[in-house]
Amino acid sequence: DNEDMANLQNLVKGFATIDNLALVNVEGTGMAGVPGTSSAIFSAVKDVGANVIMISQASSEHSVCFAVPETEVKAVAEALQSRFRQALDNGRLSQVAIIPNCSILAAVGQ
């Protein structure tokens, strides 16, 4: 109704976007409860000098998803495939998936 719309207009002042990103999703049942997995992921990302824009981890700890600039995703994917080759081969990790052509959209408020 009109009151809800007025309240929304008072809360949201605009939108911000970051374009030209790729999502990287590292997933596998063998990640859950294993200390150091996230550290190893982001150490590999750091080693190639990539900038992580956003991070999301499932509550089940079966996946870690993060956004990097499109220009850096190839190096990131190769570094992760190399770092986790054994875990991928033995099934502890199921995949390192890349989703290209992404953007982040954020509502900006007070």
The 8 nearest C-alpha neighbors of each residue, nearest first, counted from 0:
[[1, 3, 2, 4, 5, 6, 7, 8],
 [2, 0, 4, 3, 5, 6, 7, 8],
 [1, 3, 5, 4, 0, 6, 7, 8],
 [4, 2, 6, 5, 0, 1, 7, 8],
 [3, 5, 7, 1, 2, 6, 8, 0],
 [4, 6, 2, 8, 7, 3, 1, 9],
 [7, 5, 3, 9, 4, 8, 2, 10],
 [6, 8, 4, 10, 9, 5, 11, 3],
 [9, 7, 5, 11, 6, 10, 4, 12],
 [8, 10, 6, 7, 11, 5, 12, 108],
 [11, 9, 7, 108, 8, 109, 6, 12],
 [12, 10, 108, 8, 107, 13, 9, 7],
 [13, 11, 108, 107, 10, 8, 9, 109],
 [14, 12, 107, 11, 106, 15, 108, 105],
 [13, 15, 106, 107, 105, 16, 104, 12],
 [16, 14, 105, 104, 106, 107, 13, 17],
 [17, 15, 104, 103, 18, 105, 102, 14],
 [16, 18, 103, 102, 104, 15, 19, 20],
 [17, 19, 102, 20, 16, 101, 103, 100],
 [20, 18, 69, 100, 68, 101, 102, 21],
 [21, 19, 68, 69, 101, 67, 18, 102],
 [20, 22, 99, 69, 101, 98, 67, 66],
 [23, 21, 66, 98, 65, 97, 24, 99],
 [22, 24, 97, 65, 64, 96, 66, 21],
 [23, 25, 64, 96, 95, 63, 26, 97],
 [26, 24, 95, 63, 62, 94, 64, 96],
 [27, 25, 62, 61, 94, 92, 93, 24],
 [26, 28, 92, 93, 61, 29, 30, 91],
 [27, 29, 61, 30, 31, 91, 92, 26],
 [28, 30, 91, 27, 31, 92, 61, 33],
 [31, 29, 28, 61, 33, 27, 32, 60],
 [32, 30, 60, 61, 33, 29, 28, 59],
 [31, 33, 34, 30, 60, 29, 36, 59],
 [32, 34, 31, 30, 36, 35, 29, 60],
 [35, 33, 36, 32, 37, 38, 30, 31],
 [34, 36, 38, 37, 39, 33, 40, 32],
 [37, 35, 39, 38, 34, 33, 40, 30],
 [38, 36, 40, 39, 35, 41, 63, 34],
 [37, 39, 35, 41, 36, 40, 42, 34],
 [40, 38, 42, 36, 37, 41, 35, 43],
 [41, 39, 37, 43, 38, 42, 36, 44],
 [40, 42, 44, 43, 38, 39, 45, 37],
 [41, 43, 39, 45, 44, 40, 38, 46],
 [44, 42, 46, 41, 40, 45, 78, 79],
 [43, 45, 41, 42, 46, 47, 75, 49],
 [46, 44, 48, 42, 47, 43, 49, 41],
 [45, 47, 43, 44, 48, 42, 49, 78],
 [48, 46, 45, 44, 49, 74, 75, 43],
 [49, 47, 45, 46, 44, 50, 71, 75],
 [50, 48, 47, 44, 45, 71, 51, 75],
 [49, 51, 67, 52, 48, 68, 45, 44],
 [52, 50, 67, 66, 53, 49, 65, 54],
 [51, 53, 66, 67, 50, 54, 65, 68],
 [54, 52, 66, 65, 51, 55, 67, 64],
 [55, 53, 65, 64, 66, 56, 52, 63],
 [56, 54, 64, 63, 65, 57, 53, 62],
 [57, 55, 63, 62, 64, 58, 60, 54],
 [56, 58, 60, 59, 62, 61, 63, 55],
 [57, 59, 60, 56, 61, 62, 31, 55],
 [58, 60, 57, 61, 31, 62, 56, 32],
 [61, 59, 31, 57, 58, 62, 30, 56],
 [62, 60, 28, 27, 59, 31, 30, 26],
 [63, 61, 26, 25, 60, 57, 56, 27],
 [62, 64, 56, 25, 24, 55, 26, 57],
 [63, 65, 24, 55, 23, 54, 56, 25],
 [66, 64, 54, 53, 23, 22, 55, 24],
 [65, 67, 22, 53, 52, 21, 51, 23],
 [66, 68, 51, 21, 20, 52, 50, 72],
 [67, 69, 20, 70, 71, 21, 19, 72],
 [70, 68, 20, 21, 72, 71, 19, 67],
 [69, 71, 68, 72, 73, 20, 19, 67],
 [72, 70, 69, 68, 74, 73, 49, 75],
 [71, 73, 75, 69, 74, 70, 76, 67],
 [74, 72, 76, 75, 71, 77, 70, 69],
 [73, 75, 77, 72, 76, 71, 78, 47],
 [74, 76, 72, 78, 73, 77, 44, 79],
 [77, 75, 79, 73, 78, 74, 72, 80],
 [76, 78, 80, 74, 75, 79, 81, 73],
 [79, 77, 75, 81, 76, 80, 43, 82],
 [78, 80, 82, 76, 81, 77, 83, 75],
 [81, 79, 77, 83, 84, 78, 82, 76],
 [80, 82, 78, 84, 79, 83, 77, 76],
 [83, 81, 79, 80, 84, 78, 43, 39],
 [82, 84, 86, 80, 81, 85, 79, 87],
 [85, 83, 87, 81, 80, 86, 82, 88],
 [84, 86, 88, 87, 83, 89, 82, 91],
 [87, 85, 91, 83, 89, 92, 88, 84],
 [88, 86, 92, 84, 90, 85, 89, 93],
 [87, 89, 85, 86, 90, 84, 91, 92],
 [88, 90, 86, 87, 91, 85, 92, 84],
 [91, 89, 92, 87, 88, 93, 86, 27],
 [90, 92, 29, 86, 89, 27, 87, 28],
 [93, 91, 27, 87, 90, 86, 26, 94],
 [92, 94, 27, 90, 26, 87, 91, 95],
 [95, 93, 26, 92, 96, 25, 87, 27],
 [94, 96, 25, 24, 26, 97, 23, 80],
 [97, 95, 24, 23, 94, 25, 98, 22],
 [96, 98, 23, 22, 99, 24, 21, 95],
 [97, 99, 22, 21, 23, 96, 100, 101],
 [100, 98, 21, 101, 97, 22, 20, 69],
 [101, 99, 21, 19, 20, 98, 102, 69],
 [102, 100, 20, 21, 99, 19, 18, 103],
 [103, 101, 18, 17, 20, 19, 104, 16],
 [102, 104, 17, 16, 105, 18, 101, 20],
 [105, 103, 16, 15, 102, 17, 14, 106],
 [106, 104, 15, 14, 107, 16, 103, 13],
 [105, 107, 14, 13, 11, 15, 108, 104],
 [106, 108, 13, 14, 12, 11, 105, 15],
 [109, 107, 11, 12, 10, 106, 13, 9],
 [108, 10, 107, 12, 11, 9, 13, 106]]
